[in-house]
Amino acid sequence: MEHECDTLPQWLTGSPQGEAGHASAAHPRAASAQPAYPAGARHAAQSAHAAEAVKMSPRAANGAGRSGFLTLFTEEEIGTPSPAAGRAAPLIGPLGRFGSAQDRMEFVRRRIRQLGFDSFSYTATRTSSHHKTMFVLTSYESQAWLTRYFRERYFELDPRVALASPTGMPFLWNTADLRADLPRAQLRSERLAALIDMLEATDRKSGILTQMPLPEPELSASLCFNSEIGNPRWMTESIVAETLMFAHSIHEFIWMHAKSVIGIAPAQQQRVALSKLQHAVLKAVVQGQRDKEIAYFLGLSPHNVDYHLRRLRQLFNVRNRVQLINVAQAYLL
């Protein structure tokens, strides 16, 4: 597998206050292997996997800021839900029984290996007419892979996601079939070929991807299990069925317990009372304006802008700028 030394590009890891400079996409590797955590972000537990997990709430930069935001989260951020958290709807899987996030992660990794896979990714996507937000669980995928996948914007054309059924039916894929189905359009073929080359180079040669709906119509989730085995015949009906059941367990657990982590607040939290000035600040944040720009256009001091942003985070019960943007999109509709 690839070395865990890449850091996510600057447009994914910039300061949540929007003051960091943009990194050039032409540089394949960052100068430092240590991720730059934004102020106020909680660090992951000190474990072998936590060293590679990305624990920050990133912001989009020029070229990406108007089309989408990426929020990364880990199992450590979900933590250990209290027993009362699962009373409303009992889990269909075993993930709620563990006393710590580390024990839960070890179980998930062990189960992934038992099913014959080497890595796993979970992505929830929120799509509206003018905005797209992606929430990615990083605990079972390598940082190097995430860096390259999002830096090259392969999520925009990944055929595994495009070909998967939105009803939850599993889609079995392998790189040989993906390569055979490349479109004739030259540019798209070259980009898809590069993605397939990367899949094969990182021992992701076959797998199962399933898309599952979420309660809100603009939300969906993709769960992808990856294997280094190239021949897809190893994925028998029994393995597919067990994988799908396990995927449902993960999906239900994450959606039930990770809303506050990824910044999707319950509906009752989205109808808070705001003053005209707070509404203007919130709208400016969603539009991607930096603190200095907000201060200039609204005739405020930087100190006042900082105060209003802190107050807005309290009102919407979120921890950082990206989570505030995620919640505010539904509020401002």
C-alpha positions as CSV (number, residue, x, y, z in Angstrom):
1,M,0.0,0.0,0.0
2,E,1.0,3.6,-0.5
3,H,3.0,5.5,2.2
4,E,1.0,7.5,4.6
5,C,2.9,10.7,4.1
6,D,0.8,12.9,1.9
7,T,-1.2,15.7,3.4
8,L,-4.4,16.9,2.0
9,P,-4.1,19.9,-0.3
10,Q,-4.5,23.4,1.1
11,W,-8.0,24.0,-0.3
12,L,-9.1,21.1,1.9
13,T,-7.1,22.0,5.0
14,G,-7.0,25.8,5.2
15,S,-7.9,27.7,8.3
16,P,-11.6,27.7,9.0
17,Q,-11.3,31.5,9.4
18,G,-10.4,31.7,5.7
19,E,-7.1,33.5,6.2
20,A,-4.7,30.8,5.0
21,G,-3.3,31.1,1.5
22,H,-4.3,28.8,-1.3
23,A,-2.0,25.9,-2.3
24,S,-1.3,25.2,-5.9
25,A,-2.8,22.1,-7.3
26,A,0.4,21.7,-9.3
27,H,2.4,20.5,-6.2
28,P,1.7,16.8,-5.7
29,R,3.0,16.8,-2.1
30,A,2.8,19.3,0.7
31,A,6.0,20.6,2.3
32,S,5.2,19.0,5.6
33,A,3.8,15.6,6.4
34,Q,2.0,17.0,9.5
35,P,-1.6,18.2,8.9
36,A,-2.3,21.7,10.0
37,Y,-5.2,21.5,12.4
38,P,-7.4,24.6,12.6
39,A,-7.9,26.5,15.8
40,G,-10.4,24.7,18.0
41,A,-10.3,21.4,16.2
42,R,-10.2,18.3,18.5
43,H,-7.3,15.9,17.9
44,A,-7.9,12.3,17.4
45,A,-7.0,9.7,20.1
46,Q,-3.4,8.7,20.2
47,S,-3.5,5.5,18.2
48,A,-1.8,4.0,15.2
49,H,-4.7,4.8,12.9
50,A,-5.3,8.2,14.5
51,A,-1.8,9.3,13.2
52,E,-3.1,8.9,9.6
53,A,-6.7,10.1,10.2
54,V,-7.5,13.6,9.1
55,K,-9.2,15.5,11.9
56,M,-10.1,18.9,10.6
57,S,-12.9,20.8,9.1
58,P,-11.6,22.1,5.7
59,R,-12.6,25.0,3.6
60,A,-12.8,25.2,-0.2
61,A,-10.5,27.5,-2.1
62,N,-10.6,29.3,-5.5
63,G,-11.8,26.9,-8.2
64,A,-13.5,24.7,-5.7
65,G,-15.1,27.1,-3.1
66,R,-18.2,27.8,-5.1
67,S,-18.8,24.3,-6.2
68,G,-18.4,22.3,-3.1
69,F,-17.1,21.8,0.4
70,L,-15.5,18.8,2.0
71,T,-15.9,17.8,5.6
72,L,-13.7,15.0,7.0
73,F,-14.6,13.2,10.2
74,T,-13.3,10.2,12.2
75,E,-14.7,7.5,14.5
76,E,-13.0,9.3,17.4
77,E,-15.1,12.4,16.8
78,I,-18.3,10.3,16.9
79,G,-17.0,8.9,20.2
80,T,-19.1,6.5,22.3
81,P,-22.8,7.2,22.1
82,S,-24.7,7.0,25.3
83,P,-27.2,4.2,25.7
84,A,-30.1,6.7,25.5
85,A,-28.9,7.8,22.0
86,G,-30.1,4.5,20.5
87,R,-33.4,4.1,22.2
88,A,-35.4,5.8,19.5
89,A,-34.5,3.2,16.9
90,P,-32.6,0.0,17.8
91,L,-29.5,-0.7,15.7
92,I,-29.6,-3.6,13.3
93,G,-25.9,-4.2,13.8
94,P,-23.4,-4.6,16.7
95,L,-21.7,-1.2,16.5
96,G,-23.6,0.4,19.4
97,R,-22.4,-2.2,22.0
98,F,-18.7,-1.1,22.2
99,G,-17.5,1.0,25.1
100,S,-15.0,3.0,23.2
101,A,-14.5,4.3,19.6
102,Q,-11.2,2.4,19.5
103,D,-12.9,-0.9,20.2
104,R,-15.5,-0.2,17.6
105,M,-12.8,0.7,15.0
106,E,-11.0,-2.6,15.7
107,F,-14.2,-4.5,15.2
108,V,-14.9,-2.8,11.9
109,R,-11.4,-3.3,10.6
110,R,-11.5,-7.0,11.6
111,R,-14.9,-7.5,9.9
112,I,-13.7,-5.7,6.8
113,R,-10.7,-8.2,6.6
114,Q,-13.0,-11.2,7.3
115,L,-15.2,-10.2,4.3
116,G,-12.1,-10.1,2.1
117,F,-11.6,-6.4,1.7
118,D,-8.6,-4.2,2.5
119,S,-10.1,-0.7,2.9
120,F,-13.5,1.0,3.2
121,S,-14.9,4.5,2.7
122,Y,-18.1,6.2,3.7
123,T,-19.2,9.4,2.0
124,A,-22.4,11.3,2.6
125,T,-23.2,13.8,-0.1
126,R,-25.6,16.8,0.2
127,T,-26.6,18.3,-3.2
128,S,-28.7,21.3,-3.8
129,S,-29.3,23.4,-6.9
130,H,-26.3,25.6,-6.1
131,H,-24.1,23.7,-3.7
132,K,-22.5,20.3,-3.0
133,T,-21.1,19.2,0.3
134,M,-19.3,15.9,0.9
135,F,-18.8,14.3,4.4
136,V,-16.1,11.7,4.4
137,L,-15.3,9.2,7.2
138,T,-11.5,8.8,7.1
139,S,-11.0,6.1,9.8
140,Y,-10.8,3.2,7.3
141,E,-9.1,4.8,4.3
142,S,-5.6,6.1,3.9
143,Q,-4.7,9.8,4.0
144,A,-2.6,9.4,0.8
145,W,-5.5,7.9,-1.1
146,L,-7.9,10.7,0.1
147,T,-5.3,13.3,-0.8
148,R,-4.9,12.1,-4.4
149,Y,-8.6,11.3,-4.9
150,F,-9.8,14.8,-3.9
151,R,-6.8,16.7,-5.2
152,E,-7.4,15.3,-8.7
153,R,-11.2,15.7,-8.3
154,Y,-11.8,12.1,-9.2
155,F,-15.1,12.2,-7.2
156,E,-16.6,14.2,-10.1
157,L,-16.3,11.3,-12.6
158,D,-15.8,8.1,-10.5
159,P,-17.7,5.4,-12.5
160,R,-18.2,3.3,-9.4
161,V,-20.4,5.9,-7.9
162,A,-22.1,6.8,-11.3
163,L,-23.0,3.2,-12.0
164,A,-24.3,2.3,-8.5
165,S,-28.0,2.1,-8.0
166,P,-29.5,4.8,-5.7
167,T,-31.8,2.2,-4.1
168,G,-29.1,0.4,-2.1
169,M,-28.5,-2.5,-4.5
170,P,-24.8,-3.5,-4.4
171,F,-22.7,-2.7,-7.4
172,L,-19.8,-5.1,-7.9
173,W,-16.8,-3.5,-9.7
174,N,-13.4,-4.4,-10.9
175,T,-10.8,-2.2,-12.6
176,A,-10.6,-4.5,-15.7
177,D,-14.3,-3.9,-16.4
178,L,-14.0,-0.2,-15.7
179,R,-11.2,0.1,-18.2
180,A,-13.1,-1.9,-20.8
181,D,-16.0,0.5,-20.5
182,L,-14.0,3.7,-20.9
183,P,-15.9,6.3,-23.0
184,R,-14.6,7.4,-26.4
185,A,-14.4,11.1,-25.5
186,Q,-10.6,11.6,-25.3
187,L,-10.4,14.0,-22.3
188,R,-12.8,12.0,-20.2
189,S,-11.1,8.8,-21.1
190,E,-7.7,10.1,-20.1
191,R,-9.0,11.2,-16.7
192,L,-10.9,8.0,-16.1
193,A,-7.9,6.0,-17.2
194,A,-5.8,7.9,-14.7
195,L,-8.3,7.1,-11.9
196,I,-8.3,3.4,-12.8
197,D,-4.4,3.4,-12.9
198,M,-4.5,4.9,-9.4
199,L,-7.0,2.3,-8.2
200,E,-4.7,-0.5,-9.5
201,A,-1.5,1.1,-8.2
202,T,-3.0,1.3,-4.7
203,D,-4.3,-2.3,-4.6
204,R,-8.0,-1.3,-5.2
205,K,-8.7,-3.7,-8.0
206,S,-12.2,-4.9,-7.1
207,G,-14.9,-4.2,-4.6
208,I,-18.5,-3.5,-3.7
209,L,-20.1,-0.1,-3.7
210,T,-23.6,0.6,-2.4
211,Q,-25.6,3.9,-2.3
212,M,-28.1,4.4,0.4
213,P,-30.7,7.1,0.7
214,L,-31.0,9.4,3.8
215,P,-34.0,11.0,5.4
216,E,-33.5,14.3,3.6
217,P,-34.1,14.2,-0.2
218,E,-30.9,16.0,-1.0
219,L,-28.7,13.6,1.0
220,S,-27.3,10.3,-0.1
221,A,-24.5,8.0,1.2
222,S,-22.0,5.9,-0.7
223,L,-20.2,3.0,1.0
224,C,-17.3,1.4,-0.9
225,F,-15.4,-1.7,0.1
226,N,-12.1,-2.2,-1.8
227,S,-10.0,-5.3,-2.4
228,E,-6.5,-6.0,-3.9
229,I,-7.9,-9.1,-5.7
230,G,-8.3,-8.4,-9.4
231,N,-10.6,-11.3,-10.3
232,P,-14.1,-10.4,-9.2
233,R,-15.2,-14.1,-8.9
234,W,-14.1,-14.1,-5.3
235,M,-17.2,-11.9,-4.5
236,T,-19.7,-14.7,-4.1
237,E,-23.4,-14.3,-3.3
238,S,-22.7,-15.0,0.3
239,I,-20.0,-12.4,0.6
240,V,-22.1,-9.8,-1.2
241,A,-25.0,-10.5,1.2
242,E,-22.9,-10.3,4.3
243,T,-21.2,-7.1,3.0
244,L,-24.5,-5.5,2.3
245,M,-25.8,-6.3,5.8
246,F,-22.6,-4.9,7.4
247,A,-22.9,-1.8,5.2
248,H,-26.4,-1.2,6.5
249,S,-25.1,-1.5,10.1
250,I,-22.3,1.1,9.5
251,H,-24.7,3.4,7.6
252,E,-27.3,3.4,10.3
253,F,-24.8,3.9,13.1
254,I,-23.1,6.8,11.4
255,W,-26.3,8.6,10.5
256,M,-27.7,8.1,13.9
257,H,-24.7,9.3,15.9
258,A,-22.6,11.6,13.6
259,K,-25.0,14.4,12.7
260,S,-23.5,16.8,15.1
261,V,-20.0,15.8,14.1
262,I,-20.4,16.5,10.4
263,G,-22.6,19.6,10.9
264,I,-26.0,18.5,9.9
265,A,-28.2,19.8,12.7
266,P,-31.7,18.5,13.4
267,A,-34.5,20.5,11.9
268,Q,-35.4,22.2,15.2
269,Q,-31.9,23.7,15.4
270,Q,-32.3,25.2,11.9
271,R,-35.1,27.6,12.8
272,V,-33.2,29.9,15.3
273,A,-34.1,33.5,15.6
274,L,-31.5,35.8,14.0
275,S,-31.1,39.6,13.9
276,K,-30.8,41.2,10.5
277,L,-27.1,41.7,11.1
278,Q,-26.6,38.0,12.1
279,H,-28.5,37.0,9.0
280,A,-26.3,39.1,6.8
281,V,-23.1,37.7,8.4
282,L,-24.4,34.2,8.0
283,K,-25.3,34.7,4.3
284,A,-21.8,36.2,3.7
285,V,-20.2,33.1,5.3
286,V,-22.2,30.8,3.1
287,Q,-21.2,32.8,0.0
288,G,-17.5,32.1,0.9
289,Q,-16.5,35.6,2.1
290,R,-13.6,35.8,4.4
291,D,-13.7,37.7,7.8
292,K,-12.1,40.8,6.4
293,E,-14.4,40.9,3.4
294,I,-17.5,40.5,5.7
295,A,-16.2,43.3,7.9
296,Y,-15.6,45.6,4.9
297,F,-19.0,45.0,3.2
298,L,-21.0,45.2,6.4
299,G,-19.1,48.1,7.9
300,L,-18.0,46.1,10.9
301,S,-14.7,45.7,12.7
302,P,-12.9,42.3,12.5
303,H,-13.5,41.9,16.2
304,N,-17.3,42.3,15.7
305,V,-17.3,39.8,12.9
306,D,-15.5,37.3,15.1
307,Y,-18.0,37.9,17.8
308,H,-21.0,37.3,15.5
309,L,-19.4,34.1,14.1
310,R,-18.9,32.8,17.6
311,R,-22.5,33.7,18.5
312,L,-23.8,32.0,15.3
313,R,-21.9,28.8,16.1
314,Q,-23.5,28.8,19.5
315,L,-27.0,29.3,18.1
316,F,-26.6,26.5,15.6
317,N,-24.8,24.2,18.0
318,V,-21.8,23.7,15.7
319,R,-18.1,23.8,16.3
320,N,-16.5,25.5,13.3
321,R,-17.0,27.4,10.1
322,V,-17.6,24.5,7.7
323,Q,-20.2,23.0,10.0
324,L,-21.9,26.4,10.3
325,I,-22.0,26.7,6.4
326,N,-23.5,23.2,6.2
327,V,-26.3,24.0,8.6
328,A,-26.8,27.5,7.2
329,Q,-27.5,26.3,3.7
330,A,-30.8,24.7,4.9
331,Y,-31.6,27.7,7.1
332,L,-31.2,30.2,4.3
333,L,-33.3,28.4,1.7
